[in-house]
C-alpha cells in the first residue's frame, strides 16, 4: 500500500471503531430505559416526572390503571 492508502485504511478503521462504540452506547441507553420503565410502570404507588415548573411529564401506568385515571388526564 502507498502511504495514502494506509491513511485511508486507518481513517476507515477509526470511523468503524467510533460506530461500534456508538452502537454499544446506544444499547446501554436502551437497556437503562427498559430497566427504568420496568420499575417505573409496575409500581402501584403513583410516581411521576415533573419539569421544573411542576408540570407532570410522565406518570406510571400501573398506578393510573389502579386509580382508573387516563394518562391524558394527568400529563401536562
N, CA, C and O atoms as a Tripos MOL2 file, in Angstrom:
@<TRIPOS>MOLECULE
protein
  304   303    76     0     0
PROTEIN
NO_CHARGES

@<TRIPOS>ATOM
      1 N           0.8310   -1.1940    0.0000 N.3       1 UNK1
      2 CA          0.0000    0.0000    0.0000 C.3       1 UNK1
      3 C           0.8680    1.2470    0.0000 C.2       1 UNK1
      4 O           1.9810    1.2690    0.5260 O.2       1 UNK1
      5 N           0.3230    2.2600   -0.5990 N.am      2 UNK2
      6 CA          1.0060    3.5490   -0.5350 C.3       2 UNK2
      7 C           0.6390    4.2120    0.7970 C.2       2 UNK2
      8 O          -0.2670    3.7560    1.4940 O.2       2 UNK2
      9 N           1.3260    5.2580    1.1310 N.am      3 UNK3
     10 CA          1.0390    5.9900    2.3760 C.3       3 UNK3
     11 C          -0.3960    6.5140    2.3610 C.2       3 UNK3
     12 O          -1.0660    6.5250    3.3940 O.2       3 UNK3
     13 N          -0.8600    6.9430    1.2060 N.am      4 UNK4
     14 CA         -2.2380    7.4450    1.0840 C.3       4 UNK4
     15 C          -3.2520    6.3520    1.3990 C.2       4 UNK4
     16 O          -4.2300    6.5930    2.1070 O.2       4 UNK4
     17 N          -3.0180    5.1550    0.8760 N.am      5 UNK5
     18 CA         -3.9150    4.0300    1.1470 C.3       5 UNK5
     19 C          -3.8810    3.6480    2.6240 C.2       5 UNK5
     20 O          -4.9150    3.3250    3.2090 O.2       5 UNK5
     21 N          -2.7090    3.6850    3.2160 N.am      6 UNK6
     22 CA         -2.5880    3.3590    4.6370 C.3       6 UNK6
     23 C          -3.3570    4.3580    5.4910 C.2       6 UNK6
     24 O          -4.0100    3.9780    6.4620 O.2       6 UNK6
     25 N          -3.2790    5.6420    5.1270 N.am      7 UNK7
     26 CA         -4.0350    6.6630    5.8780 C.3       7 UNK7
     27 C          -5.5420    6.4480    5.6990 C.2       7 UNK7
     28 O          -6.3120    6.6030    6.6470 O.2       7 UNK7
     29 N          -5.9490    6.0980    4.5020 N.am      8 UNK8
     30 CA         -7.3560    5.8460    4.2290 C.3       8 UNK8
     31 C          -7.8560    4.6520    5.0430 C.2       8 UNK8
     32 O          -8.9250    4.7180    5.6500 O.2       8 UNK8
     33 N          -7.0980    3.5790    5.0550 N.am      9 UNK9
     34 CA         -7.4800    2.3890    5.8240 C.3       9 UNK9
     35 C          -7.5300    2.7180    7.3120 C.2       9 UNK9
     36 O          -8.4510    2.2960    8.0100 O.2       9 UNK9
     37 N          -6.5470    3.4660    7.7980 N.am     10 UNK10
     38 CA         -6.5280    3.8540    9.2150 C.3      10 UNK10
     39 C          -7.7370    4.7210    9.5480 C.2      10 UNK10
     40 O          -8.3490    4.5570   10.6040 O.2      10 UNK10
     41 N          -8.0800    5.6410    8.6550 N.am     11 UNK11
     42 CA         -9.2390    6.5020    8.8740 C.3      11 UNK11
     43 C         -10.5280    5.6910    8.8970 C.2      11 UNK11
     44 O         -11.3900    5.9170    9.7470 O.2      11 UNK11
     45 N         -10.6620    4.7620    7.9800 N.am     12 UNK12
     46 CA        -11.8610    3.9020    7.9420 C.3      12 UNK12
     47 C         -11.9530    3.0320    9.1860 C.2      12 UNK12
     48 O         -13.0410    2.8270    9.7250 O.2      12 UNK12
     49 N         -10.8220    2.5230    9.6420 N.am     13 UNK13
     50 CA        -10.8130    1.7040   10.8490 C.3      13 UNK13
     51 C         -11.2290    2.5390   12.0580 C.2      13 UNK13
     52 O         -11.9860    2.0660   12.9060 O.2      13 UNK13
     53 N         -10.7430    3.7690   12.1420 N.am     14 UNK14
     54 CA        -11.1100    4.6530   13.2460 C.3      14 UNK14
     55 C         -12.6020    4.9680   13.2120 C.2      14 UNK14
     56 O         -13.2620    4.9790   14.2510 O.2      14 UNK14
     57 N         -13.1310    5.2250   12.0190 N.am     15 UNK15
     58 CA        -14.5660    5.5010   11.8900 C.3      15 UNK15
     59 C         -15.3980    4.2820   12.2690 C.2      15 UNK15
     60 O         -16.4500    4.4160   12.8950 O.2      15 UNK15
     61 N         -14.9370    3.1110   11.8950 N.am     16 UNK16
     62 CA        -15.6510    1.8840   12.2550 C.3      16 UNK16
     63 C         -15.6450    1.6910   13.7710 C.2      16 UNK16
     64 O         -16.6510    1.2850   14.3510 O.2      16 UNK16
     65 N         -14.5180    1.9820   14.4070 N.am     17 UNK17
     66 CA        -14.4270    1.8510   15.8640 C.3      17 UNK17
     67 C         -15.3860    2.8190   16.5540 C.2      17 UNK17
     68 O         -16.0290    2.4550   17.5380 O.2      17 UNK17
     69 N         -15.4850    4.0340   16.0510 N.am     18 UNK18
     70 CA        -16.4210    5.0100   16.6150 C.3      18 UNK18
     71 C         -17.8570    4.5220   16.4370 C.2      18 UNK18
     72 O         -18.6720    4.6420   17.3520 O.2      18 UNK18
     73 N         -18.1650    3.9750   15.2670 N.am     19 UNK19
     74 CA        -19.5170    3.4690   15.0160 C.3      19 UNK19
     75 C         -19.8620    2.3230   15.9670 C.2      19 UNK19
     76 O         -20.9840    2.2490   16.4680 O.2      19 UNK19
     77 N         -18.9140    1.4420   16.2130 N.am     20 UNK20
     78 CA        -19.1360    0.3290   17.1420 C.3      20 UNK20
     79 C         -19.3380    0.8580   18.5570 C.2      20 UNK20
     80 O         -20.2360    0.4080   19.2690 O.2      20 UNK20
     81 N         -18.5070    1.8120   18.9640 N.am     21 UNK21
     82 CA        -18.6640    2.4060   20.2990 C.3      21 UNK21
     83 C         -20.0170    3.0840   20.4440 C.2      21 UNK21
     84 O         -20.6700    2.9580   21.4800 O.2      21 UNK21
     85 N         -20.4430    3.8050   19.4040 N.am     22 UNK22
     86 CA        -21.7480    4.4650   19.4450 C.3      22 UNK22
     87 C         -22.8840    3.4490   19.5370 C.2      22 UNK22
     88 O         -23.8550    3.6720   20.2590 O.2      22 UNK22
     89 N         -22.7740    2.3560   18.8260 N.am     23 UNK23
     90 CA        -23.8030    1.3200   18.8780 C.3      23 UNK23
     91 C         -23.8740    0.7020   20.2720 C.2      23 UNK23
     92 O         -24.9620    0.4370   20.7850 O.2      23 UNK23
     93 N         -22.7200    0.4750   20.8770 N.am     24 UNK24
     94 CA        -22.6990   -0.0740   22.2420 C.3      24 UNK24
     95 C         -23.3030    0.9130   23.2340 C.2      24 UNK24
     96 O         -24.0670    0.5190   24.1160 O.2      24 UNK24
     97 N         -22.9690    2.1740   23.0980 N.am     25 UNK25
     98 CA        -23.5140    3.1960   23.9790 C.3      25 UNK25
     99 C         -25.0250    3.2940   23.8190 C.2      25 UNK25
    100 O         -25.7480    3.3810   24.8120 O.2      25 UNK25
    101 N         -25.4990    3.2800   22.6050 N.am     26 UNK26
    102 CA        -26.9370    3.3270   22.3550 C.3      26 UNK26
    103 C         -27.6390    2.1280   22.9820 C.2      26 UNK26
    104 O         -28.7270    2.2720   23.5390 O.2      26 UNK26
    105 N         -27.0370    0.9620   22.8980 N.am     27 UNK27
    106 CA        -27.6380   -0.2370   23.5150 C.3      27 UNK27
    107 C         -27.6790   -0.1010   25.0330 C.2      27 UNK27
    108 O         -28.6490   -0.5190   25.6660 O.2      27 UNK27
    109 N         -26.6360    0.4780   25.6230 N.am     28 UNK28
    110 CA        -26.6380    0.7030   27.0740 C.3      28 UNK28
    111 C         -27.7440    1.6740   27.4770 C.2      28 UNK28
    112 O         -28.4040    1.4780   28.4980 O.2      28 UNK28
    113 N         -27.9460    2.7130   26.6820 N.am     29 UNK29
    114 CA        -29.0190    3.6740   26.9620 C.3      29 UNK29
    115 C         -30.3720    2.9790   26.8610 C.2      29 UNK29
    116 O         -31.2420    3.1790   27.7080 O.2      29 UNK29
    117 N         -30.5470    2.1690   25.8310 N.am     30 UNK30
    118 CA        -31.8150    1.4370   25.6670 C.3      30 UNK30
    119 C         -32.0470    0.4680   26.8190 C.2      30 UNK30
    120 O         -33.1750    0.3380   27.2960 O.2      30 UNK30
    121 N         -31.0020   -0.2110   27.2710 N.am     31 UNK31
    122 CA        -31.1360   -1.1180   28.4230 C.3      31 UNK31
    123 C         -31.5470   -0.3400   29.6640 C.2      31 UNK31
    124 O         -32.4080   -0.7860   30.4230 O.2      31 UNK31
    125 N         -30.9430    0.8100   29.8710 N.am     32 UNK32
    126 CA        -31.3020    1.6490   31.0140 C.3      32 UNK32
    127 C         -32.7490    2.1060   30.9570 C.2      32 UNK32
    128 O         -33.4450    2.1210   31.9720 O.2      32 UNK32
    129 N         -33.1950    2.4760   29.7780 N.am     33 UNK33
    130 CA        -34.5870    2.8880   29.5970 C.3      33 UNK33
    131 C         -35.5400    1.7250   29.8760 C.2      33 UNK33
    132 O         -36.5810    1.9140   30.5040 O.2      33 UNK33
    133 N         -35.1880    0.5250   29.4120 N.am     34 UNK34
    134 CA        -36.0390   -0.6550   29.6810 C.3      34 UNK34
    135 C         -36.1150   -0.9480   31.1790 C.2      34 UNK34
    136 O         -37.1890   -1.2460   31.7020 O.2      34 UNK34
    137 N         -34.9780   -0.8630   31.8650 N.am     35 UNK35
    138 CA        -34.9780   -1.0910   33.3210 C.3      35 UNK35
    139 C         -35.8070   -0.0330   34.0360 C.2      35 UNK35
    140 O         -36.6010   -0.3490   34.9210 O.2      35 UNK35
    141 N         -35.6180    1.2220   33.6480 N.am     36 UNK36
    142 CA        -36.4010    2.2970   34.2470 C.3      36 UNK36
    143 C         -37.8860    2.0510   34.0510 C.2      36 UNK36
    144 O         -38.6580    2.1400   35.0050 O.2      36 UNK36
    145 N         -38.2980    1.7420   32.8290 N.am     37 UNK37
    146 CA        -39.7100    1.5010   32.5330 C.3      37 UNK37
    147 C         -40.2570    0.3280   33.3340 C.2      37 UNK37
    148 O         -41.3840    0.3840   33.8270 O.2      37 UNK37
    149 N         -39.4660   -0.7340   33.4650 N.am     38 UNK38
    150 CA        -39.9180   -1.9120   34.2200 C.3      38 UNK38
    151 C         -40.2090   -1.5440   35.6660 C.2      38 UNK38
    152 O         -41.1940   -2.0090   36.2390 O.2      38 UNK38
    153 N         -39.3730   -0.7240   36.2530 N.am     39 UNK39
    154 CA        -39.5760   -0.3080   37.6470 C.3      39 UNK39
    155 C         -40.6840    0.7390   37.7340 C.2      39 UNK39
    156 O         -41.6160    0.6040   38.5270 O.2      39 UNK39
    157 N         -40.5760    1.7690   36.9210 N.am     40 UNK40
    158 CA        -41.4970    2.9090   36.9800 C.3      40 UNK40
    159 C         -42.9300    2.5000   36.6900 C.2      40 UNK40
    160 O         -43.8360    2.8610   37.4420 O.2      40 UNK40
    161 N         -43.1530    1.7590   35.6220 N.am     41 UNK41
    162 CA        -44.5150    1.4560   35.1990 C.3      41 UNK41
    163 C         -45.2100    0.3830   36.0250 C.2      41 UNK41
    164 O         -46.4390    0.3110   36.0140 O.2      41 UNK41
    165 N         -44.4630   -0.4530   36.7400 N.am     42 UNK42
    166 CA        -45.1220   -1.5130   37.5050 C.3      42 UNK42
    167 C         -45.3670   -1.1480   38.9660 C.2      42 UNK42
    168 O         -46.0480   -1.8900   39.6740 O.2      42 UNK42
    169 N         -44.8360   -0.0410   39.4250 N.am     43 UNK43
    170 CA        -45.0810    0.3740   40.8080 C.3      43 UNK43
    171 C         -46.5530    0.7350   40.9810 C.2      43 UNK43
    172 O         -47.1410    1.3880   40.1190 O.2      43 UNK43
    173 N         -47.1410    0.3130   42.0860 N.am     44 UNK44
    174 CA        -48.5580    0.6060   42.3140 C.3      44 UNK44
    175 C         -48.7670    1.9780   42.9510 C.2      44 UNK44
    176 O         -49.8560    2.5430   42.8510 O.2      44 UNK44
    177 N         -47.7440    2.5160   43.6010 N.am     45 UNK45
    178 CA        -47.8910    3.8710   44.1220 C.3      45 UNK45
    179 C         -47.6420    4.8700   42.9930 C.2      45 UNK45
    180 O         -46.8370    4.6170   42.0960 O.2      45 UNK45
    181 N         -48.3260    5.9860   43.0440 N.am     46 UNK46
    182 CA        -48.2150    6.9710   41.9840 C.3      46 UNK46
    183 C         -46.8170    7.5790   41.9680 C.2      46 UNK46
    184 O         -46.3220    8.0700   42.9830 O.2      46 UNK46
    185 N         -46.2020    7.5350   40.8080 N.am     47 UNK47
    186 CA        -44.9150    8.1920   40.5970 C.3      47 UNK47
    187 C         -45.0470    9.0260   39.3420 C.2      47 UNK47
    188 O         -45.7590    8.6650   38.4040 O.2      47 UNK47
    189 N         -44.3600   10.1280   39.3430 N.am     48 UNK48
    190 CA        -44.3990   10.9690   38.1640 C.3      48 UNK48
    191 C         -43.0940   11.7010   37.9530 C.2      48 UNK48
    192 O         -42.2740   11.8280   38.8620 O.2      48 UNK48
    193 N         -42.9190   12.1750   36.7480 N.am     49 UNK49
    194 CA        -41.7900   13.0190   36.4030 C.3      49 UNK49
    195 C         -42.3480   14.4030   36.1240 C.2      49 UNK49
    196 O         -43.3010   14.5600   35.3600 O.2      49 UNK49
    197 N         -41.7480   15.3990   36.7470 N.am     50 UNK50
    198 CA        -42.2040   16.7640   36.5900 C.3      50 UNK50
    199 C         -41.0940   17.6390   36.0340 C.2      50 UNK50
    200 O         -39.9110   17.3810   36.2540 O.2      50 UNK50
    201 N         -41.4890   18.6720   35.3160 N.am     51 UNK51
    202 CA        -40.4860   19.6430   34.8800 C.3      51 UNK51
    203 C         -40.2640   20.6370   36.0210 C.2      51 UNK51
    204 O         -40.9760   20.5770   37.0230 O.2      51 UNK51
    205 N         -39.3090   21.5380   35.8980 N.am     52 UNK52
    206 CA        -39.0290   22.4730   36.9960 C.3      52 UNK52
    207 C         -40.2240   23.3300   37.4100 C.2      52 UNK52
    208 O         -40.2860   23.7850   38.5520 O.2      52 UNK52
    209 N         -41.1590   23.5550   36.5140 N.am     53 UNK53
    210 CA        -42.3430   24.3520   36.8450 C.3      53 UNK53
    211 C         -43.4210   23.5320   37.5490 C.2      53 UNK53
    212 O         -44.4300   24.0830   37.9900 O.2      53 UNK53
    213 N         -43.2130   22.2090   37.6580 N.am     54 UNK54
    214 CA        -44.1800   21.3440   38.3250 C.3      54 UNK54
    215 C         -45.1820   20.6950   37.3910 C.2      54 UNK54
    216 O         -46.1110   20.0330   37.8550 O.2      54 UNK54
    217 N         -45.0220   20.8640   36.1070 N.am     55 UNK55
    218 CA        -45.9150   20.2290   35.1310 C.3      55 UNK55
    219 C         -45.5870   18.7460   35.0380 C.2      55 UNK55
    220 O         -44.4210   18.3710   34.9170 O.2      55 UNK55
    221 N         -46.6090   17.9070   35.0940 N.am     56 UNK56
    222 CA        -46.4080   16.4570   35.0260 C.3      56 UNK56
    223 C         -46.0700   16.0690   33.5850 C.2      56 UNK56
    224 O         -46.8350   16.3270   32.6550 O.2      56 UNK56
    225 N         -44.9020   15.4440   33.4300 N.am     57 UNK57
    226 CA        -44.4500   14.9920   32.1190 C.3      57 UNK57
    227 C         -44.7510   13.5190   31.8910 C.2      57 UNK57
    228 O         -44.9540   13.0810   30.7590 O.2      57 UNK57
    229 N         -44.7750   12.7600   32.9830 N.am     58 UNK58
    230 CA        -44.9580   11.3060   32.8860 C.3      58 UNK58
    231 C         -45.5230   10.8110   34.2080 C.2      58 UNK58
    232 O         -45.1860   11.3380   35.2680 O.2      58 UNK58
    233 N         -46.3800    9.8000   34.1480 N.am     59 UNK59
    234 CA        -46.9120    9.1440   35.3400 C.3      59 UNK59
    235 C         -46.9100    7.6460   35.0730 C.2      59 UNK59
    236 O         -47.0970    7.2050   33.9390 O.2      59 UNK59
    237 N         -46.6950    6.8660   36.1370 N.am     60 UNK60
    238 CA        -46.5750    5.4230   35.9240 C.3      60 UNK60
    239 C         -47.9210    4.7680   35.6020 C.2      60 UNK60
    240 O         -48.9570    5.0920   36.1810 O.2      60 UNK60
    241 N         -47.8560    3.8400   34.6610 N.am     61 UNK61
    242 CA        -49.0430    3.2160   34.0870 C.3      61 UNK61
    243 C         -49.8570    2.4120   35.0970 C.2      61 UNK61
    244 O         -51.0850    2.4990   35.0980 O.2      61 UNK61
    245 N         -49.2000    1.6300   35.9580 N.am     62 UNK62
    246 CA        -49.9340    0.7730   36.8940 C.3      62 UNK62
    247 C         -50.7560    1.6010   37.8750 C.2      62 UNK62
    248 O         -51.9170    1.2790   38.1270 O.2      62 UNK62
    249 N         -50.1820    2.6480   38.4260 N.am     63 UNK63
    250 CA        -50.9220    3.4920   39.3670 C.3      63 UNK63
    251 C         -52.1060    4.1620   38.6800 C.2      63 UNK63
    252 O         -53.1860    4.2680   39.2620 O.2      63 UNK63
    253 N         -51.9100    4.6070   37.4600 N.am     64 UNK64
    254 CA        -53.0170    5.2270   36.7340 C.3      64 UNK64
    255 C         -54.1260    4.2130   36.4760 C.2      64 UNK64
    256 O         -55.3080    4.5430   36.5820 O.2      64 UNK64
    257 N         -53.7540    2.9860   36.1400 N.am     65 UNK65
    258 CA        -54.7510    1.9380   35.8980 C.3      65 UNK65
    259 C         -55.5080    1.6050   37.1700 C.2      65 UNK65
    260 O         -56.7290    1.4480   37.1430 O.2      65 UNK65
    261 N         -54.7860    1.4940   38.3020 N.am     66 UNK66
    262 CA        -55.4400    1.1930   39.5900 C.3      66 UNK66
    263 C         -56.4110    2.3130   39.9520 C.2      66 UNK66
    264 O         -57.5020    2.0510   40.4580 O.2      66 UNK66
    265 N         -56.0210    3.5450   39.6970 N.am     67 UNK67
    266 CA        -56.8750    4.6840   40.0240 C.3      67 UNK67
    267 C         -57.9790    4.8930   38.9890 C.2      67 UNK67
    268 O         -58.9310    5.6330   39.2350 O.2      67 UNK67
    269 N         -57.8510    4.2420   37.8280 N.am     68 UNK68
    270 CA        -58.8380    4.4070   36.7770 C.3      68 UNK68
    271 C         -58.7660    5.7770   36.1060 C.2      68 UNK68
    272 O         -59.7640    6.2980   35.6090 O.2      68 UNK68
    273 N         -57.5650    6.3430   36.1060 N.am     69 UNK69
    274 CA        -57.3670    7.6750   35.5240 C.3      69 UNK69
    275 C         -56.6100    7.5410   34.2130 C.2      69 UNK69
    276 O         -55.5370    6.9370   34.1890 O.2      69 UNK69
    277 N         -57.1350    8.0850   33.1230 N.am     70 UNK70
    278 CA        -56.4000    8.0110   31.8570 C.3      70 UNK70
    279 C         -55.1340    8.8850   31.8990 C.2      70 UNK70
    280 O         -55.1240    9.9580   32.5020 O.2      70 UNK70
    281 N         -54.1060    8.4150   31.2670 N.am     71 UNK71
    282 CA        -52.8260    9.1300   31.2340 C.3      71 UNK71
    283 C         -53.0040   10.5560   30.7320 C.2      71 UNK71
    284 O         -52.4140   11.4870   31.2810 O.2      71 UNK71
    285 N         -53.8040   10.7300   29.7080 N.am     72 UNK72
    286 CA        -54.0210   12.0400   29.1090 C.3      72 UNK72
    287 C         -54.5810   13.0520   30.0920 C.2      72 UNK72
    288 O         -54.4170   14.2590   29.9170 O.2      72 UNK72
    289 N         -55.2450   12.5520   31.1320 N.am     73 UNK73
    290 CA        -55.8710   13.4420   32.1110 C.3      73 UNK73
    291 C         -54.8460   14.0360   33.0820 C.2      73 UNK73
    292 O         -55.1100   15.0760   33.6860 O.2      73 UNK73
    293 N         -53.6960   13.4030   33.2420 N.am     74 UNK74
    294 CA        -52.7300   13.9000   34.2110 C.3      74 UNK74
    295 C         -51.4920   14.5220   33.5730 C.2      74 UNK74
    296 O         -50.8280   15.3450   34.2040 O.2      74 UNK74
    297 N         -51.1700   14.1520   32.3470 N.am     75 UNK75
    298 CA        -49.9800   14.6840   31.6920 C.3      75 UNK75
    299 C         -50.2410   16.1290   31.2610 C.2      75 UNK75
    300 O         -51.2640   16.4430   30.6520 O.2      75 UNK75
    301 N         -49.2970   16.9830   31.5910 N.am     76 UNK76
    302 CA        -49.4110   18.3920   31.1860 C.3      76 UNK76
    303 C         -50.0820   19.2100   32.2460 C.2      76 UNK76
    304 O         -50.2620   20.4160   32.0750 O.2      76 UNK76
@<TRIPOS>BOND
     1     1     2 1
     2     2     3 1
     3     3     4 2
     4     3     5 am
     5     5     6 1
     6     6     7 1
     7     7     8 2
     8     7     9 am
     9     9    10 1
    10    10    11 1
    11    11    12 2
    12    11    13 am
    13    13    14 1
    14    14    15 1
    15    15    16 2
    16    15    17 am
    17    17    18 1
    18    18    19 1
    19    19    20 2
    20    19    21 am
    21    21    22 1
    22    22    23 1
    23    23    24 2
    24    23    25 am
    25    25    26 1
    26    26    27 1
    27    27    28 2
    28    27    29 am
    29    29    30 1
    30    30    31 1
    31    31    32 2
    32    31    33 am
    33    33    34 1
    34    34    35 1
    35    35    36 2
    36    35    37 am
    37    37    38 1
    38    38    39 1
    39    39    40 2
    40    39    41 am
    41    41    42 1
    42    42    43 1
    43    43    44 2
    44    43    45 am
    45    45    46 1
    46    46    47 1
    47    47    48 2
    48    47    49 am
    49    49    50 1
    50    50    51 1
    51    51    52 2
    52    51    53 am
    53    53    54 1
    54    54    55 1
    55    55    56 2
    56    55    57 am
    57    57    58 1
    58    58    59 1
    59    59    60 2
    60    59    61 am
    61    61    62 1
    62    62    63 1
    63    63    64 2
    64    63    65 am
    65    65    66 1
    66    66    67 1
    67    67    68 2
    68    67    69 am
    69    69    70 1
    70    70    71 1
    71    71    72 2
    72    71    73 am
    73    73    74 1
    74    74    75 1
    75    75    76 2
    76    75    77 am
    77    77    78 1
    78    78    79 1
    79    79    80 2
    80    79    81 am
    81    81    82 1
    82    82    83 1
    83    83    84 2
    84    83    85 am
    85    85    86 1
    86    86    87 1
    87    87    88 2
    88    87    89 am
    89    89    90 1
    90    90    91 1
    91    91    92 2
    92    91    93 am
    93    93    94 1
    94    94    95 1
    95    95    96 2
    96    95    97 am
    97    97    98 1
    98    98    99 1
    99    99   100 2
   100    99   101 am
   101   101   102 1
   102   102   103 1
   103   103   104 2
   104   103   105 am
   105   105   106 1
   106   106   107 1
   107   107   108 2
   108   107   109 am
   109   109   110 1
   110   110   111 1
   111   111   112 2
   112   111   113 am
   113   113   114 1
   114   114   115 1
   115   115   116 2
   116   115   117 am
   117   117   118 1
   118   118   119 1
   119   119   120 2
   120   119   121 am
   121   121   122 1
   122   122   123 1
   123   123   124 2
   124   123   125 am
   125   125   126 1
   126   126   127 1
   127   127   128 2
   128   127   129 am
   129   129   130 1
   130   130   131 1
   131   131   132 2
   132   131   133 am
   133   133   134 1
   134   134   135 1
   135   135   136 2
   136   135   137 am
   137   137   138 1
   138   138   139 1
   139   139   140 2
   140   139   141 am
   141   141   142 1
   142   142   143 1
   143   143   144 2
   144   143   145 am
   145   145   146 1
   146   146   147 1
   147   147   148 2
   148   147   149 am
   149   149   150 1
   150   150   151 1
   151   151   152 2
   152   151   153 am
   153   153   154 1
   154   154   155 1
   155   155   156 2
   156   155   157 am
   157   157   158 1
   158   158   159 1
   159   159   160 2
   160   159   161 am
   161   161   162 1
   162   162   163 1
   163   163   164 2
   164   163   165 am
   165   165   166 1
   166   166   167 1
   167   167   168 2
   168   167   169 am
   169   169   170 1
   170   170   171 1
   171   171   172 2
   172   171   173 am
   173   173   174 1
   174   174   175 1
   175   175   176 2
   176   175   177 am
   177   177   178 1
   178   178   179 1
   179   179   180 2
   180   179   181 am
   181   181   182 1
   182   182   183 1
   183   183   184 2
   184   183   185 am
   185   185   186 1
   186   186   187 1
   187   187   188 2
   188   187   189 am
   189   189   190 1
   190   190   191 1
   191   191   192 2
   192   191   193 am
   193   193   194 1
   194   194   195 1
   195   195   196 2
   196   195   197 am
   197   197   198 1
   198   198   199 1
   199   199   200 2
   200   199   201 am
   201   201   202 1
   202   202   203 1
   203   203   204 2
   204   203   205 am
   205   205   206 1
   206   206   207 1
   207   207   208 2
   208   207   209 am
   209   209   210 1
   210   210   211 1
   211   211   212 2
   212   211   213 am
   213   213   214 1
   214   214   215 1
   215   215   216 2
   216   215   217 am
   217   217   218 1
   218   218   219 1
   219   219   220 2
   220   219   221 am
   221   221   222 1
   222   222   223 1
   223   223   224 2
   224   223   225 am
   225   225   226 1
   226   226   227 1
   227   227   228 2
   228   227   229 am
   229   229   230 1
   230   230   231 1
   231   231   232 2
   232   231   233 am
   233   233   234 1
   234   234   235 1
   235   235   236 2
   236   235   237 am
   237   237   238 1
   238   238   239 1
   239   239   240 2
   240   239   241 am
   241   241   242 1
   242   242   243 1
   243   243   244 2
   244   243   245 am
   245   245   246 1
   246   246   247 1
   247   247   248 2
   248   247   249 am
   249   249   250 1
   250   250   251 1
   251   251   252 2
   252   251   253 am
   253   253   254 1
   254   254   255 1
   255   255   256 2
   256   255   257 am
   257   257   258 1
   258   258   259 1
   259   259   260 2
   260   259   261 am
   261   261   262 1
   262   262   263 1
   263   263   264 2
   264   263   265 am
   265   265   266 1
   266   266   267 1
   267   267   268 2
   268   267   269 am
   269   269   270 1
   270   270   271 1
   271   271   272 2
   272   271   273 am
   273   273   274 1
   274   274   275 1
   275   275   276 2
   276   275   277 am
   277   277   278 1
   278   278   279 1
   279   279   280 2
   280   279   281 am
   281   281   282 1
   282   282   283 1
   283   283   284 2
   284   283   285 am
   285   285   286 1
   286   286   287 1
   287   287   288 2
   288   287   289 am
   289   289   290 1
   290   290   291 1
   291   291   292 2
   292   291   293 am
   293   293   294 1
   294   294   295 1
   295   295   296 2
   296   295   297 am
   297   297   298 1
   298   298   299 1
   299   299   300 2
   300   299   301 am
   301   301   302 1
   302   302   303 1
   303   303   304 2
@<TRIPOS>SUBSTRUCTURE
     1 UNK1         2 RESIDUE 1 A UNK
     2 UNK2         6 RESIDUE 1 A UNK
     3 UNK3        10 RESIDUE 1 A UNK
     4 UNK4        14 RESIDUE 1 A UNK
     5 UNK5        18 RESIDUE 1 A UNK
     6 UNK6        22 RESIDUE 1 A UNK
     7 UNK7        26 RESIDUE 1 A UNK
     8 UNK8        30 RESIDUE 1 A UNK
     9 UNK9        34 RESIDUE 1 A UNK
    10 UNK10       38 RESIDUE 1 A UNK
    11 UNK11       42 RESIDUE 1 A UNK
    12 UNK12       46 RESIDUE 1 A UNK
    13 UNK13       50 RESIDUE 1 A UNK
    14 UNK14       54 RESIDUE 1 A UNK
    15 UNK15       58 RESIDUE 1 A UNK
    16 UNK16       62 RESIDUE 1 A UNK
    17 UNK17       66 RESIDUE 1 A UNK
    18 UNK18       70 RESIDUE 1 A UNK
    19 UNK19       74 RESIDUE 1 A UNK
    20 UNK20       78 RESIDUE 1 A UNK
    21 UNK21       82 RESIDUE 1 A UNK
    22 UNK22       86 RESIDUE 1 A UNK
    23 UNK23       90 RESIDUE 1 A UNK
    24 UNK24       94 RESIDUE 1 A UNK
    25 UNK25       98 RESIDUE 1 A UNK
    26 UNK26      102 RESIDUE 1 A UNK
    27 UNK27      106 RESIDUE 1 A UNK
    28 UNK28      110 RESIDUE 1 A UNK
    29 UNK29      114 RESIDUE 1 A UNK
    30 UNK30      118 RESIDUE 1 A UNK
    31 UNK31      122 RESIDUE 1 A UNK
    32 UNK32      126 RESIDUE 1 A UNK
    33 UNK33      130 RESIDUE 1 A UNK
    34 UNK34      134 RESIDUE 1 A UNK
    35 UNK35      138 RESIDUE 1 A UNK
    36 UNK36      142 RESIDUE 1 A UNK
    37 UNK37      146 RESIDUE 1 A UNK
    38 UNK38      150 RESIDUE 1 A UNK
    39 UNK39      154 RESIDUE 1 A UNK
    40 UNK40      158 RESIDUE 1 A UNK
    41 UNK41      162 RESIDUE 1 A UNK
    42 UNK42      166 RESIDUE 1 A UNK
    43 UNK43      170 RESIDUE 1 A UNK
    44 UNK44      174 RESIDUE 1 A UNK
    45 UNK45      178 RESIDUE 1 A UNK
    46 UNK46      182 RESIDUE 1 A UNK
    47 UNK47      186 RESIDUE 1 A UNK
    48 UNK48      190 RESIDUE 1 A UNK
    49 UNK49      194 RESIDUE 1 A UNK
    50 UNK50      198 RESIDUE 1 A UNK
    51 UNK51      202 RESIDUE 1 A UNK
    52 UNK52      206 RESIDUE 1 A UNK
    53 UNK53      210 RESIDUE 1 A UNK
    54 UNK54      214 RESIDUE 1 A UNK
    55 UNK55      218 RESIDUE 1 A UNK
    56 UNK56      222 RESIDUE 1 A UNK
    57 UNK57      226 RESIDUE 1 A UNK
    58 UNK58      230 RESIDUE 1 A UNK
    59 UNK59      234 RESIDUE 1 A UNK
    60 UNK60      238 RESIDUE 1 A UNK
    61 UNK61      242 RESIDUE 1 A UNK
    62 UNK62      246 RESIDUE 1 A UNK
    63 UNK63      250 RESIDUE 1 A UNK
    64 UNK64      254 RESIDUE 1 A UNK
    65 UNK65      258 RESIDUE 1 A UNK
    66 UNK66      262 RESIDUE 1 A UNK
    67 UNK67      266 RESIDUE 1 A UNK
    68 UNK68      270 RESIDUE 1 A UNK
    69 UNK69      274 RESIDUE 1 A UNK
    70 UNK70      278 RESIDUE 1 A UNK
    71 UNK71      282 RESIDUE 1 A UNK
    72 UNK72      286 RESIDUE 1 A UNK
    73 UNK73      290 RESIDUE 1 A UNK
    74 UNK74      294 RESIDUE 1 A UNK
    75 UNK75      298 RESIDUE 1 A UNK
    76 UNK76      302 RESIDUE 1 A UNK
